[in-house]
Amino acid sequence: MKEKKVNITLGDIVPVIAFVVILAFFAVATGGKILNSYNLSLLVDQSIQTILLACGMIFVVAQGSTDLSVGVNMAVAGIIANTVAQATGVAWLLFPTAVIMGILLGSLNGFLVAKCKVPSFMVSIAMLIGMRGVATYLLTIFNSQLIPESLQVLNSWYIKFPAFIVICAITCYVLEFTRVGRYSKAIGENEETARNVGIPVTKMKFLVFAISGLMTGVAAIFNLITVGGTSMQMGSFAEMKVAMAIYFGGVLVTGGHTAKFYKFILGSISITLIILGLSLMGYSATEYSEMLEGILLLLILFITIRANNRKRKNPAAKLETAASENAETT
């Protein structure tokens, strides 16, 4: 068996450098406040929802597609799950209901993209608008509700954080070490070549949207437990924050080999770090953070694209090699 060469490119290290620079800047600018235990725990807590949604969306982005409905699908899954738990009096039903609803909504996206050949951008925009109307309608009927009292005890670091780490570990393994991740990246590199070397493109497109939906259900559970109930603001603009986190981490919109686990983790934390750091400095998060995020995003993507263009020589050959490696493992 041939040894695999580990090639670290400029595009791979840019997200790390950006994170270190941003952290160092705010550590100095806030007089070290951002590094105290309270603010660090706040930083992680505020990044969890974005990271969980990105854990599903990264598979879609790896194929060169997008899913801008993750925020509103999270809201719909959460509202229905909480309503079922309250109506039946069985608190634990919240968990499977949220996950099942998330998978169903994600699978609907996947069906339209994979089977009906509708561009993912159009599908997810339509779902974003339509499902936001559904969420609003449901809340006008059932109103905002608190989660069952027995579940409120789950809002503890000792419960949420270990569960979050396990989910991230599973995502990392599936994305980086299984055929689901490898095939998704191959499709992002060149869909036609991927199809020609035997990768089931249609099946994989459907599957990754189902995975994205699954993670919207998981994120809905975390959101309900953290916030304590449903509201009209649930999931608002979450999809843009997730997309920003992924692209801020140096993942290209074309996906492919640029879709790596550590990138969207660093991107998610970096965005939250900017918002929290500016707040500690006394600046408005809305006015300044968005401007800074936009400038840094353009800079990171510019460097990543330049580095990617230098590295790219023969994507078809790379895909054929990946396919033969996959065949050997079966």
Secondary structure, DSSP 4 states (H G I P E B T S, - for coil): -PPPP----HHHHHHHHHHHHHHHHHHHHTTTGGGSHHHHHHHHHHHHHHHHHHHHHHHHHHTT---TTHHHHHHHHHHHHHHHHHHHS-GGGHHHHHHHHHHHHHHHHHIIIIIS---HHHHHHHHHHHHHHHHHHHHHHH---BPPGGGGGG-SHHHHHHHHHHHHHHHHHHHHHSHHHHHHHHHHH-HHHHHHTT--HHHHHHHHHHHHHHHHHHHHHHHHHHHSB--TTTTTTHHHHHHHHHHHTT--TT-GGG--HHHHHHHHHHHHHHHHHHHHTT--IIIIIHHHHHHHHHHHHHHHHHHHHHH-S-HHHHHHHHHHHHHHH-
